[in-house]
Each structure stands twice: as C-alpha cells, then as structure tokens.
C-alpha cells in the first residue's frame, strides 16, 4: 500500500515529478517502512521512469514497483 500510495500521489500531482530520489516513511499495520522514489528520464522527454522501493526497518527490500509516467 505504501508504494501504491506514492505512485497515486505522483499521478495526482499537476506537474511531472522532478528527476532524482526522494524518501518517505510509511507505517502499515504498526510496522515502519521506508519508501524510496527514484525518477529517471527516458528516451522520450515527455515520459519518466519511476521506481518505488519499500524497505523494512532492517533495510530489507519488501516490494519494488516500476512504472512510466507521462503528461496528464
């Protein structure tokens, strides 16, 4: 849910996400999770690749989602 929430947040933002990394903290079922969002360019300048990775408190990967975002 943490990764999906970050992707929904990006889709609802009226501007394209900037390139680079961003971090957030998300709590689910009493567990603190760290979310990293990495946005990178693609060959088509109007598209961006977005990787969302969720890690637990010990930095073990829990989930990774990858998508492509375009203009709205």
C-alpha positions in Angstrom: 0.0 0.0 0.0 2.9 2.4 0.8 4.3 2.0 -2.8 0.9 2.3 -4.4 0.2 5.5 -2.4 3.4 7.1 -3.6 2.5 6.3 -7.2 -1.0 7.7 -6.8 0.4 10.9 -5.2 2.7 11.4 -8.2 -0.2 10.7 -10.7 -2.4 13.3 -8.9 0.3 16.0 -8.9 -0.4 18.5 -11.7 3.3 18.6 -12.8 5.8 15.9 -13.8 7.9 14.7 -10.9 11.5 16.0 -10.9 14.4 13.7 -11.7 16.2 12.3 -8.7 15.5 10.4 -5.5 13.0 11.1 -2.7 12.4 9.3 0.6 9.4 9.0 2.8 8.3 7.0 5.9 5.1 5.0 5.8 3.5 3.0 8.6 1.4 -0.1 7.9 -0.1 -2.4 10.5 2.2 -1.0 13.2 5.3 -1.5 11.0 7.5 1.4 10.0 8.6 1.2 6.3 10.9 3.3 4.4 9.9 4.3 0.8 12.3 5.5 -1.8 11.1 7.0 -5.1 13.6 7.3 -7.9 12.6 9.2 -11.1 14.8 8.9 -14.2 14.5 10.2 -17.7 13.6 8.0 -20.7 14.5 8.5 -24.4 11.1 10.2 -24.9 11.5 13.5 -23.0 7.8 13.6 -22.1 8.0 10.3 -20.1 9.7 9.4 -16.9 10.5 6.1 -15.3 9.5 5.9 -11.6 10.9 3.2 -9.3 9.3 2.9 -5.8 11.1 0.6 -3.3 9.8 -0.2 0.1 12.2 -1.5 2.8 11.6 -2.6 6.4 13.4 -1.2 9.5 16.4 -3.5 8.9 16.7 -2.2 5.3 15.5 -5.5 3.8 13.6 -5.0 0.5 9.9 -5.6 0.8 8.5 -4.5 -2.5 9.5 -2.7 -5.7 7.2 -1.2 -8.2 8.2 0.4 -11.5 6.1 2.4 -13.9 6.2 5.1 -16.6 4.6 8.5 -16.1 3.6 10.8 -18.9 1.9 14.2 -19.1 -1.7 14.4 -18.0 
